[in-house]
Amino acid sequence: MLKHADIWRAIDSLATRNSLSPSGLARKAGLDPTTFNKSKRITPQNKQRWPSTESIAKILAATNSTLAEFVELVGGESGGLLAQRIPVLDLTHAASGKNFDPQGRPTGNSWDETLFAHVDDPAAYGLEIIGSLYAPIYNDGNVLIVSPAADLRRGDRVAVMTKNFQILIKELIRNSPLKVELKGLGSQEDKSYLAQDIIWIARILWVSQ
């Protein structure tokens, strides 16, 4: 079980590592200076108050820290619940039939690994953007966290593999049994495909800087 004390201790340790008080850390991240005060960690009803994922993301960005470093500060069982190791490969090398099974799950031994926030899909993986093709939405070095198991909805950003093993990063306009319509990102054009020309479509859950 994720432990309240472990998370707050990690925030305190991150502040100390950067020669800041908890209030100084909050201020540096653009948050209310009282966000991480000890008095805010328990409600007047004596219930545990947890820091938001948004506030944690902001303090990591403000201190140039990674999720892996934060998980290390959390430690133990709580750290394992916060993050998981997922396979990651750049888009150029991922575009190959040998790197995915027919359901769009990563396979083979070409993948590296990265530590990322826990997602509810053991087959989740990362695709690293190379170059400026999708700028300014996605930039060189961004890692897209993709889930083959996530439900697809209109407006989702998705990774798509065509039958010629090309991987496209698009926005889903329409996905019917006969046709897939995709909106281009960055300098890319909109595209439509017959469903039979698509091997798999998977939802992009997150972007890691």
NUFILUM-604164 format. One line per 5 residues: their letters; for each residue x, y, z of N, C-alpha, C. Coordinates in pm, whole numbers, m for minus. Layout:
BEGIN
a = X,Y,Z,X,Y,Z,X,Y,Z | ...
This chain:
BEGIN
mlkha = 84,m119,0,0,0,0,88,125,0 | 45,225,m77,117,352,m82,108,420,54 | 222,458,109,225,513,244,236,666,241 | 146,728,313,138,874,322,271,932,368 | 328,875,470,453,927,526,568,920,426
diwra = 570,815,342,678,799,244,676,911,140 | 557,948,95,545,1052,m7,589,1187,49 | 542,1219,167,579,1349,226,727,1354,262 | 781,1242,306,924,1239,335,1006,1263,209 | 960,1209,97,1031,1229,m29,1028,1376,m71
idsla = 914,1442,m50,905,1586,m82,999,1666,7 | 1003,1633,135,1096,1701,227,1241,1677,184 | 1270,1554,143,1407,1522,102,1445,1595,m27 | 1349,1608,m118,1375,1681,m241,1404,1827,m211 | 1329,1884,m117,1354,2023,m76,1494,2036,m18
trnsl = 1530,1947,73,1662,1952,138,1774,1936,36 | 1753,1845,m59,1854,1821,m162,1881,1948,m243 | 1780,2035,m253,1794,2158,m330,1812,2281,m240 | 1851,2256,m114,1877,2363,m16,1756,2453,1 | 1638,2390,9,1514,2465,25,1434,2409,141
spsgl = 1349,2491,197,1248,2443,291,1129,2393,210 | 1036,2318,270,917,2276,195,842,2395,135 | 831,2505,209,762,2623,155,844,2687,43 | 976,2684,55,1061,2736,m50,1049,2653,m177 | 1037,2522,m160,1020,2433,m276,888,2462,m346
arkag = 781,2481,m267,651,2513,m325,657,2645,m401 | 721,2743,m343,732,2874,m407,811,2865,m538 | 919,2789,m535,1002,2773,m655,924,2708,m768 | 829,2621,m731,748,2550,m831,624,2630,m872 | 609,2751,m820,493,2833,m856,366,2796,m783
ldptt = 382,2724,m670,266,2684,m590,249,2776,m470 | 136,2766,m406,115,2840,m281,224,2797,m182 | 290,2892,m116,400,2856,m26,362,2761,87 | 232,2753,118,190,2664,228,154,2523,180 | 167,2497,49,121,2370,m9,179,2249,63
fnksk = 307,2255,100,374,2138,159,399,2155,309 | 337,2255,371,356,2274,515,305,2151,592 | 372,2121,702,333,2005,782,189,2016,831 | 143,2138,855,6,2157,902,m98,2121,796 | m55,2115,668,m147,2084,560,m155,1934,530
ritpq = m76,1855,598,m67,1713,563,m175,1627,630 | m240,1685,728,m352,1619,796,m467,1719,801 | m587,1676,765,m702,1767,765,m749,1793,908 | m832,1897,928,m888,1923,1061,m968,1804,1115 | m1014,1718,1024,m1088,1598,1066,m993,1480,1092
nkqrw = m862,1510,1094,m759,1410,1122,m749,1303,1013 | m775,1345,887,m759,1256,775,m632,1294,698 | m571,1195,637,m448,1220,561,m478,1301,435 | m398,1404,413,m409,1482,289,m287,1449,203 | m312,1413,78,m204,1371,m13,m168,1484,m108
pstes = m42,1497,m146,m5,1595,m248,m61,1552,m383 | m99,1648,m465,m154,1616,m596,m42,1575,m691 | m78,1497,m793,22,1459,m894,71,1583,m968 | m16,1684,m984,24,1807,m1051,132,1880,m970 | 114,1885,m838,213,1954,m755,347,1881,m757
iakil = 344,1748,m760,468,1671,m767,536,1695,m901 | 458,1696,m1010,516,1723,m1142,582,1860,m1145 | 522,1958,m1079,577,2094,m1080,706,2104,m1000 | 715,2034,m888,839,2043,m810,952,1967,m878 | 918,1860,m951,1022,1789,m1026,1075,1878,m1138
aatns = 985,1947,m1207,1028,2037,m1314,1110,2153,m1259 | 1068,2207,m1144,1135,2323,m1087,1275,2291,m1038 | 1298,2166,m1000,1429,2125,m947,1509,2043,m1048 | 1458,2035,m1172,1525,1954,m1275,1549,1811,m1228 | 1450,1756,m1159,1460,1620,m1107,1375,1527,m1194
tlaef = 1410,1401,m1194,1334,1302,m1270,1241,1224,m1178 | 1143,1159,m1240,1056,1072,m1162,1134,962,m1094 | 1234,908,m1164,1316,802,m1105,1384,850,m978 | 1433,973,m977,1498,1029,m858,1397,1044,m745 | 1275,1086,m779,1173,1101,m676,1133,966,m619
velvg = 1117,866,m706,1082,732,m660,1190,678,m567 | 1316,708,m598,1425,665,m512,1413,729,m373 | 1370,855,m369,1350,922,m240,1232,862,m165 | 1129,822,m237,1013,759,m173,1054,626,m111 | 1122,544,m192,1177,417,m143,1073,311,m116
gesgg = 1123,191,m92,1043,77,m46,923,44,m131 | 822,m10,m65,700,m56,m132,628,59,m201 | 626,176,m138,556,290,m197,618,330,m330 | 751,327,m337,819,359,m462,780,265,m573 | 765,137,m541,727,38,m641,585,58,m692
llaqr = 498,116,m607,361,142,m648,349,269,m730 | 445,358,m716,442,484,m788,493,472,m931 | 581,379,m955,647,374,m1085,667,230,m1131 | 689,217,m1260,719,86,m1317,821,103,m1429 | 894,0,m1456,988,3,m1567,914,m38,m1693
ipvld = 926,45,m1796,859,15,m1922,961,16,m2035 | 936,m64,m2139,1026,m65,m2255,1014,66,m2332 | 1124,113,m2389,1122,237,m2467,1214,222,m2588 | 1171,280,m2699,1248,273,m2823,1216,398,m2905 | 1315,448,m2978,1286,567,m3058,1200,529,m3178
lthaa = 1127,628,m3229,1030,602,m3336,1094,542,m3461 | 1215,586,m3492,1282,538,m3612,1303,387,m3607 | 1352,339,m3494,1382,196,m3481,1258,114,m3446 | 1158,180,m3386,1037,106,m3348,956,64,m3470 | 968,139,m3580,889,112,m3700,940,m13,m3770
sgknf = 908,m125,m3711,950,m254,m3765,854,m360,m3716 | 824,m456,m3800,732,m562,m3762,783,m650,m3650 | 914,m648,m3625,969,m738,m3524,958,m681,m3383 | 919,m554,m3369,917,m491,m3237,781,m490,m3169 | 677,m538,m3239,542,m542,m3184,473,m671,m3223
dpqgr = 384,m718,m3135,300,m830,m3174,177,m773,m3246 | 89,m858,m3299,m26,m808,m3376,m121,m719,m3296 | m117,m726,m3163,m202,m643,m3079,m135,m510,m3040 | m14,m487,m3094,55,m362,m3066,129,m359,m2934 | 160,m475,m2880,238,m483,m2756,385,m504,m2790
ptgns = 475,m442,m2715,618,m452,m2748,669,m594,m2734 | 756,m632,m2826,816,m765,m2824,958,m755,m2878 | 1034,m860,m2863,1172,m859,m2911,1268,m800,m2810 | 1396,m796,m2846,1500,m754,m2751,1566,m621,m2792 | 1501,m543,m2876,1559,m416,m2919,1531,m301,m2821
wdetl = 1442,m324,m2725,1395,m217,m2638,1491,m187,m2523 | 1503,m58,m2492,1566,m17,m2367,1457,m12,m2261 | 1492,39,m2142,1393,53,m2036,1402,192,m1975 | 1287,239,m1923,1286,363,m1849,1190,348,m1732 | 1212,426,m1628,1124,425,m1512,1021,534,m1532
fahvd = 894,496,m1518,787,594,m1539,677,571,m1438 | 592,673,m1424,480,662,m1331,397,538,m1363 | 348,474,m1259,272,350,m1276,147,375,m1360 | 128,295,m1463,7,301,m1545,m61,166,m1540 | m192,168,m1559,m270,45,m1542,m269,m37,m1671
dpaay = m150,m69,m1718,m134,m151,m1837,7,m210,m1836 | 21,m339,m1809,155,m399,m1806,224,m399,m1941 | 149,m375,m2050,210,m373,m2182,242,m231,m2229 | 228,m131,m2141,259,8,m2179,406,20,m2218 | 435,113,m2307,572,131,m2355,595,278,m2393
gleii = 719,313,m2420,753,449,m2457,807,457,m2599 | 767,561,m2671,821,590,m2804,890,726,m2798 | 1018,730,m2828,1094,855,m2822,1087,928,m2956 | 1052,1057,m2949,1046,1139,m3068,1187,1177,m3113 | 1212,1160,m3241,1340,1199,m3300,1314,1309,m3404
gslya = 1380,1424,m3388,1365,1532,m3484,1247,1622,m3455 | 1211,1705,m3552,1112,1811,m3532,982,1787,m3609 | 959,1665,m3653,843,1634,m3736,711,1671,m3669 | 704,1654,m3536,579,1678,m3465,582,1805,m3381 | 686,1886,m3397,697,2011,m3324,586,2107,m3371
piynd = 534,2194,m3283,576,2213,m3143,500,2126,m3044 | 415,2036,m3092,335,1954,m3000,423,1853,m2928 | 504,1781,m3005,603,1690,m2948,739,1728,m3004 | 838,1735,m2917,970,1780,m2957,1073,1669,m2946 | 1186,1692,m3010,1295,1596,m3010,1329,1555,m2867
gnvli = 1332,1426,m2840,1364,1375,m2708,1245,1345,m2620 | 1125,1397,m2655,1006,1362,m2578,980,1212,m2589 | 933,1152,m2480,894,1010,m2482,743,1001,m2464 | 677,942,m2560,532,924,m2555,502,791,m2486 | 423,796,m2380,386,674,m2309,256,623,m2371
vspaa = 263,501,m2425,155,445,m2507,97,322,m2437 | m36,311,m2439,m103,197,m2377,m186,122,m2480 | m148,m1,m2514,m230,m81,m2606,m367,m117,m2549 | m380,m116,m2416,m504,m160,m2352,m604,m46,m2331 | m561,79,m2344,m649,193,m2314,m760,206,m2417
dlrrg = m879,241,m2370,m990,265,m2461,m960,384,m2552 | m1010,379,m2674,m989,486,m2771,m1114,573,m2781 | m1090,705,m2784,m1200,799,m2798,m1164,904,m2903 | m1263,961,m2964,m1239,1069,m3059,m1163,1182,m2988 | m1060,1233,m3054,m979,1340,m2994,m855,1290,m2923
drvav = m846,1158,m2901,m725,1103,m2839,m606,1116,m2934 | m490,1140,m2878,m367,1128,m2957,m323,983,m2952 | m284,933,m3067,m261,789,m3079,m134,760,m3159 | m82,642,m3135,21,583,m3220,m48,479,m3308 | m15,480,m3436,m80,391,m3533,27,319,m3614
mtknf = 11,188,m3628,101,116,m3718,22,71,m3841 | 72,112,m3959,8,71,m4083,62,m65,m4126 | 1,m121,m4228,39,m256,m4269,180,m262,m4330 | 237,m147,m4366,375,m144,m4415,474,m112,m4302 | 425,m125,m4176,505,m108,m4055,553,36,m4032
qilik = 482,132,m4088,508,272,m4057,432,308,m3930 | 498,381,m3839,431,428,m3718,398,575,m3735 | 270,608,m3716,222,745,m3726,181,794,m3587 | 206,920,m3559,157,984,m3437,52,1086,m3481 | m73,1062,m3443,m184,1143,m3493,m287,1167,m3383
elirn = m390,1241,m3420,m509,1256,m3335,m622,1179,m3400 | m694,1102,m3320,m801,1018,m3375,m926,1102,m3400 | m970,1105,m3525,m1094,1172,m3561,m1210,1072,m3560 | m1187,958,m3624,m1294,857,m3635,m1232,720,m3654 | m1290,622,m3584,m1242,484,m3594,m1362,392,m3610
splkv = m1391,357,m3734,m1506,272,m3762,m1457,136,m3811 | m1546,38,m3822,m1504,m93,m3871,m1447,m89,m4012 | m1477,17,m4089,m1430,23,m4228,m1319,125,m4251 | m1316,231,m4169,m1228,342,m4200,m1172,406,m4073 | m1047,451,m4081,m982,524,m3972,m942,662,m4023
elkgl = m990,766,m3957,m958,903,m3995,m870,964,m3887 | m759,1026,m3930,m658,1075,m3837,m622,1219,m3870 | m609,1300,m3765,m569,1440,m3780,m419,1451,m3762 | m352,1524,m3852,m208,1540,m3844,m165,1629,m3728 | m49,1602,m3674,11,1683,m3569,136,1751,m3624
gsqed = 165,1872,m3575,282,1942,m3624,269,1970,m3773 | 367,1929,m3851,367,1953,m3995,301,1841,m4073 | 243,1744,m4003,185,1628,m4071,44,1658,m4123 | 8,1593,m4232,m124,1610,m4292,m225,1514,m4229 | m353,1549,m4243,m459,1456,m4204,m453,1335,m4297
ksyla = m495,1220,m4243,m490,1097,m4323,m615,1012,m4297 | m656,941,m4398,m763,842,m4384,m711,708,m4436 | m747,600,m4365,m703,466,m4404,m822,371,m4398 | m821,274,m4485,m912,162,m4468,m870,86,m4344 | m966,38,m4267,m933,m33,m4144,m841,m151,m4170
qdiiw = m855,m214,m4286,m772,m331,m4319,m624,m294,m4340 | m596,m165,m4356,m458,m120,m4377,m391,m77,m4247 | m461,m93,m4135,m407,m59,m4003,m385,m188,m3924 | m265,m205,m3871,m237,m323,m3788,m289,m300,m3646 | m254,m184,m3589,m303,m152,m3454,m304,m1,m3431
iaril = m388,40,m3335,m394,178,m3288,m385,173,m3136 | m303,257,m3077,m288,259,m2931,m288,404,m2881 | m349,424,m2769,m365,559,m2713,m239,608,m2644 | m204,734,m2667,m93,799,m2597,m148,854,m2465 | m92,808,m2354,m141,847,m2223,m70,971,m2169
wvsq = 57,985,m2200,139,1082,m2131,260,1117,m2219 | 317,1231,m2192,440,1271,m2259,543,1301,m2153 | 656,1234,m2159,767,1257,m2067,868,1348,m2133 | 903,1457,m2064,998,1553,m2121,1141,1499,m2115
